[in-house]
Amino acid sequence: MNITFLGTGSGVPAKHRNVSSLALHLMNKQASIWLFDCGEATQHQILHTPIKLRRVEKIFITHLHGDHIFGLPGVLGSRSFQGAETPLNIYGPKGIKEFIEISLKTSGTHLRYPLYIEEFNQEGKLFEDNEFLVSTAKLVHGLPSFGFRVQQKDLPGPLLMDKVKAAQIEPGPILKKLKDGRSITLPDGRTVNGQDFIGPPKKGKVVTVLGDTRFNERSIPLAKNANVLIHEATFAKEDHLLANEYFHSTTVEAATIAKQAGVKQLILNHISTRYQAEDIKTLLNEAKEIFPHTFVADDFSTFKVPTSFS
């Protein structure tokens, strides 16, 4: 899986940082893309990336502040104009359905594809299919704000070619049956069990995306042992009083959550416009003093989700 940041600023857009949105590339057979938040001008940001709107299958909204949802009507309309006909699912807190429906109705926007909107207020499992399990929990913010834990299910183990060769099994379509774990009869009359030729399953990856939040321990279960934690860091360490007042987090607080949750990698985003390019190194170093495997995302930064823990 890969992550592309489309907007990494907080509150209002700036020349160097647009407001919140990121894309999770699942890297599956369908080349599926999930968006998390959709701030103003998200579709403009997408134009500078290889992302195709028709590949966007799901959009998860952390909360209803404008810098996280004002880009939705444009993205939905453009996805239709570009010929997408596959369904799109949107998950968000109560109120997201009304916002979308009023926006589309008032602007006379007609979608060519099925749109499903699921409002949630609960914690726990939000979505599950054969590949992924998505769970959510409420954070601490001025509006109801949620974090998401995307758990990739374990992948099938590889076909062990050394065992295949040792069993004198010839290459061909028969290998596909072995990889599927099926019992097959070979041309020479032997019957073999495909399970004997498959390695152990590959551990699925975990990506945790948090909405805006004041520092709190509710984030830890969502982020527990995640391969990547994406955490807001609106303020620097010295501005911790402002962070608390405005229901946001500092660099140090985000790093503390990452350390306590035992994640593999921390990516900071939602950076206040008060910090310029020359300040980013300071913000990064503050977090790295607590959690060394920290990065600060810029708009259009792409990160490969690191491998699972051994």
C-alpha positions as CSV (number, residue, x, y, z in Angstrom):
1,M,0.0,0.0,0.0
2,N,1.0,3.6,-0.7
3,I,-0.2,6.9,0.7
4,T,-0.3,10.2,-1.3
5,F,-1.0,13.4,0.6
6,L,-3.2,15.8,-1.3
7,G,-3.5,18.4,1.4
8,T,-1.5,18.8,4.6
9,G,-2.4,22.2,6.0
10,S,-4.9,23.1,8.7
11,G,-7.9,25.5,8.6
12,V,-7.3,27.4,5.4
13,P,-5.3,26.7,2.2
14,A,-1.8,28.2,1.8
15,K,0.5,28.5,-1.2
16,H,2.5,25.6,-0.1
17,R,-0.2,23.5,1.7
18,N,-3.7,22.8,0.7
19,V,-6.3,21.7,3.3
20,S,-6.8,18.1,4.4
21,S,-7.0,15.1,2.1
22,L,-5.0,12.0,1.5
23,A,-5.3,8.9,-0.8
24,L,-4.6,5.4,0.3
25,H,-3.6,3.2,-2.7
26,L,-4.5,-0.4,-1.8
27,M,-2.4,-1.8,-4.6
28,N,-4.9,-4.6,-5.1
29,K,-6.0,-6.1,-8.4
30,Q,-8.6,-3.4,-8.8
31,A,-6.0,-0.6,-8.2
32,S,-8.5,0.7,-5.6
33,I,-8.0,4.1,-4.0
34,W,-9.6,5.3,-0.8
35,L,-9.7,9.0,0.1
36,F,-9.6,10.2,3.7
37,D,-11.2,13.7,4.0
38,C,-11.8,15.9,1.0
39,G,-11.0,19.6,1.7
40,E,-11.5,22.4,-0.7
41,A,-9.7,22.0,-4.1
42,T,-8.9,18.3,-3.5
43,Q,-9.8,17.6,-7.2
44,H,-7.3,20.3,-8.2
45,Q,-4.6,18.6,-6.2
46,I,-5.5,15.2,-7.8
47,L,-4.7,16.8,-11.2
48,H,-1.1,16.9,-10.2
49,T,-0.9,13.2,-9.4
50,P,-1.5,10.0,-11.3
51,I,-4.7,9.4,-9.3
52,K,-7.8,8.7,-11.4
53,L,-11.2,9.6,-9.8
54,R,-12.8,6.5,-11.3
55,R,-10.4,4.5,-9.1
56,V,-11.7,6.1,-5.9
57,E,-14.0,3.6,-4.4
58,K,-14.5,4.9,-0.9
59,I,-14.2,8.3,0.9
60,F,-13.9,8.4,4.7
61,I,-14.6,11.7,6.4
62,T,-13.1,12.2,9.9
63,H,-15.3,15.2,10.8
64,L,-17.4,18.0,9.3
65,H,-15.2,21.1,9.6
66,G,-15.1,22.8,6.2
67,D,-11.4,22.2,5.6
68,H,-12.1,18.5,5.6
69,I,-15.3,18.4,3.4
70,F,-15.7,21.4,1.2
71,G,-14.0,19.6,-1.7
72,L,-16.6,16.8,-1.8
73,P,-19.2,18.3,-4.2
74,G,-16.5,19.0,-6.8
75,V,-14.9,15.5,-6.5
76,L,-18.3,13.8,-6.8
77,G,-19.3,15.8,-9.8
78,S,-16.0,15.5,-11.6
79,R,-16.0,11.7,-11.0
80,S,-19.2,11.6,-12.9
81,F,-18.1,13.9,-15.7
82,Q,-15.1,11.7,-16.2
83,G,-17.3,8.7,-17.0
84,A,-17.1,6.7,-13.8
85,E,-20.0,4.3,-13.4
86,T,-18.8,2.2,-10.5
87,P,-20.3,2.7,-7.1
88,L,-18.8,5.1,-4.6
89,N,-19.2,4.7,-0.8
90,I,-18.8,7.6,1.6
91,Y,-18.5,7.1,5.3
92,G,-18.8,10.1,7.7
93,P,-20.3,11.4,10.9
94,K,-24.0,12.4,11.1
95,G,-24.6,15.4,8.9
96,I,-22.5,14.4,6.0
97,K,-25.4,12.9,4.1
98,E,-27.4,16.2,4.3
99,F,-24.3,18.2,3.2
100,I,-23.8,16.1,0.1
101,E,-27.4,15.9,-0.9
102,I,-28.1,19.6,-0.5
103,S,-24.9,20.5,-2.4
104,L,-25.7,18.2,-5.3
105,K,-29.4,19.2,-5.5
106,T,-28.8,22.9,-5.2
107,S,-26.1,22.8,-8.0
108,G,-28.1,20.5,-10.2
109,T,-25.4,17.9,-10.2
110,H,-26.5,14.5,-11.4
111,L,-24.2,11.5,-10.9
112,R,-23.9,8.7,-13.4
113,Y,-22.8,6.2,-10.7
114,P,-24.5,4.9,-7.6
115,L,-23.6,6.9,-4.5
116,Y,-24.0,5.3,-1.0
117,I,-23.6,7.5,2.1
118,E,-23.3,5.8,5.5
119,E,-23.4,8.0,8.5
120,F,-21.9,6.6,11.7
121,N,-21.8,7.7,15.3
122,Q,-20.7,4.4,16.7
123,E,-17.2,3.1,17.6
124,G,-15.9,-0.3,16.4
125,K,-16.2,-2.0,13.1
126,L,-17.3,0.3,10.3
127,F,-16.6,-1.8,7.2
128,E,-15.3,-5.3,6.2
129,D,-14.8,-7.2,3.0
130,N,-12.5,-10.0,1.9
131,E,-9.4,-7.9,2.0
132,F,-9.9,-5.2,4.7
133,L,-11.4,-4.4,8.0
134,V,-12.0,-0.7,8.9
135,S,-12.8,0.3,12.5
136,T,-13.3,3.7,14.0
137,A,-13.2,5.5,17.3
138,K,-14.2,8.9,18.5
139,L,-11.5,11.5,19.3
140,V,-11.6,14.8,21.1
141,H,-12.3,17.8,19.0
142,G,-14.7,20.8,18.7
143,L,-17.0,18.7,16.5
144,P,-17.4,14.9,16.6
145,S,-14.1,13.7,15.1
146,F,-13.1,10.1,14.4
147,G,-10.0,8.1,13.6
148,F,-9.9,5.1,11.3
149,R,-7.9,1.9,11.6
150,V,-7.5,0.2,8.2
151,Q,-6.5,-3.5,8.8
152,Q,-5.4,-5.4,5.7
153,K,-6.2,-9.1,6.2
154,D,-3.4,-11.6,6.0
155,L,-2.3,-12.4,2.5
156,P,-1.8,-16.0,1.2
157,G,1.7,-17.3,1.5
158,P,4.0,-17.7,-1.5
159,L,4.3,-20.9,-3.6
160,L,7.5,-22.6,-2.4
161,M,9.2,-23.3,-5.7
162,D,12.0,-25.3,-4.1
163,K,9.5,-27.8,-2.8
164,V,7.8,-27.8,-6.2
165,K,11.1,-28.6,-7.9
166,A,12.0,-31.2,-5.3
167,A,8.7,-33.0,-5.9
168,Q,9.5,-32.9,-9.7
169,I,6.3,-31.0,-10.5
170,E,6.5,-29.5,-14.0
171,P,5.7,-25.8,-14.6
172,G,2.4,-25.0,-16.1
173,P,-1.3,-24.3,-15.1
174,I,-1.0,-26.9,-12.4
175,L,1.1,-24.4,-10.3
176,K,-1.9,-22.1,-10.1
177,K,-3.9,-25.0,-8.5
178,L,-1.1,-25.6,-6.1
179,K,-1.0,-22.0,-5.1
180,D,-4.7,-22.1,-4.4
181,G,-4.0,-24.9,-2.0
182,R,-5.9,-27.5,-3.9
183,S,-5.2,-31.2,-3.9
184,I,-4.4,-32.3,-7.4
185,T,-3.5,-35.5,-9.3
186,L,-0.2,-35.2,-11.3
187,P,0.2,-36.8,-14.8
188,D,2.3,-39.6,-13.2
189,G,-0.6,-40.5,-11.0
190,R,0.6,-39.0,-7.7
191,T,-1.8,-36.9,-5.6
192,V,-0.4,-33.9,-3.8
193,N,-1.9,-31.4,-1.5
194,G,-1.3,-27.8,-2.5
195,Q,-1.1,-26.7,1.2
196,D,2.2,-28.6,1.5
197,F,3.7,-26.2,-1.1
198,I,2.6,-22.9,0.3
199,G,4.6,-20.8,2.8
200,P,3.1,-19.1,5.9
201,P,0.6,-16.2,5.3
202,K,2.0,-12.7,5.0
203,K,0.9,-10.5,7.8
204,G,-1.5,-7.7,6.6
205,K,-0.6,-4.1,7.1
206,V,-2.3,-1.6,9.3
207,V,-2.7,2.1,8.5
208,T,-4.3,4.4,11.1
209,V,-5.6,7.8,10.0
210,L,-6.7,10.2,12.8
211,G,-9.0,13.2,12.4
212,D,-8.4,16.4,14.2
213,T,-7.9,15.8,17.9
214,R,-6.7,17.1,21.2
215,F,-4.0,14.8,22.8
216,N,-5.8,11.9,24.3
217,E,-5.3,8.2,24.9
218,R,-8.3,7.2,22.8
219,S,-6.0,7.2,19.8
220,I,-3.8,4.5,21.1
221,P,-6.0,1.4,20.5
222,L,-6.7,2.6,16.9
223,A,-2.9,3.0,16.3
224,K,-1.7,-0.1,18.2
225,N,1.1,-1.7,16.3
226,A,0.2,0.1,13.1
227,N,2.6,0.1,10.2
228,V,1.8,3.8,9.7
229,L,0.1,6.3,12.0
230,I,-1.0,9.5,10.4
231,H,-1.5,12.1,13.1
232,E,-2.3,15.8,13.0
233,A,0.4,18.1,14.4
234,T,-1.2,21.5,14.0
235,F,1.1,23.2,16.6
236,A,4.7,23.1,17.7
237,K,5.7,22.0,21.2
238,E,5.9,25.6,22.5
239,D,2.3,26.3,21.4
240,H,0.8,23.5,23.5
241,L,-1.6,25.8,25.2
242,L,-3.0,26.9,21.8
243,A,-3.3,23.2,20.8
244,N,-5.3,22.4,23.8
245,E,-7.5,25.4,23.5
246,Y,-8.4,24.7,19.8
247,F,-8.7,20.9,20.3
248,H,-5.6,20.1,18.3
249,S,-2.3,18.3,19.0
250,T,1.4,19.3,19.0
251,T,4.3,17.5,17.4
252,V,5.4,16.1,20.7
253,E,1.9,14.9,21.6
254,A,1.6,13.1,18.3
255,A,5.0,11.4,18.8
256,T,4.0,10.4,22.3
257,I,0.9,8.6,20.9
258,A,3.1,6.9,18.3
259,K,5.5,5.7,20.9
260,Q,2.9,4.4,23.3
261,A,1.0,2.6,20.5
262,G,4.2,0.9,19.2
263,V,3.7,2.0,15.6
264,K,6.4,1.4,12.9
265,Q,6.2,4.9,11.3
266,L,4.6,8.2,12.2
267,I,3.6,10.8,9.6
268,L,2.6,14.3,10.7
269,N,0.2,16.4,8.8
270,H,-2.4,19.2,9.3
271,I,0.3,21.8,9.9
272,S,-0.8,25.3,10.9
273,T,-0.1,28.1,8.4
274,R,1.8,29.9,11.1
275,Y,4.8,27.6,10.4
276,Q,6.7,28.3,7.2
277,A,9.0,26.1,5.3
278,E,12.0,27.0,7.5
279,D,10.1,25.9,10.6
280,I,9.4,22.3,9.4
281,K,12.8,21.0,10.4
282,T,12.2,22.2,13.9
283,L,8.7,20.6,14.0
284,L,10.2,17.3,12.8
285,N,13.1,17.3,15.3
286,E,10.7,17.9,18.2
287,A,8.8,14.8,17.3
288,K,11.9,12.7,16.5
289,E,13.3,13.3,20.0
290,I,10.4,11.1,21.2
291,F,9.8,8.9,18.2
292,P,12.7,8.7,15.7
293,H,10.7,7.2,12.8
294,T,8.8,10.4,12.1
295,F,8.2,12.2,8.9
296,V,6.4,15.5,8.1
297,A,4.2,15.2,5.0
298,D,4.1,17.9,2.3
299,D,1.5,18.2,-0.3
300,F,2.1,15.4,-2.9
301,S,4.4,13.5,-0.6
302,T,4.1,9.7,-1.3
303,F,5.0,7.1,1.3
304,K,5.2,3.4,0.9
305,V,3.6,1.6,3.9
306,P,6.4,-0.3,5.5
307,T,6.3,-4.0,5.9
308,S,4.6,-5.6,8.9
309,F,6.3,-6.3,12.2
310,S,8.1,-9.7,12.3
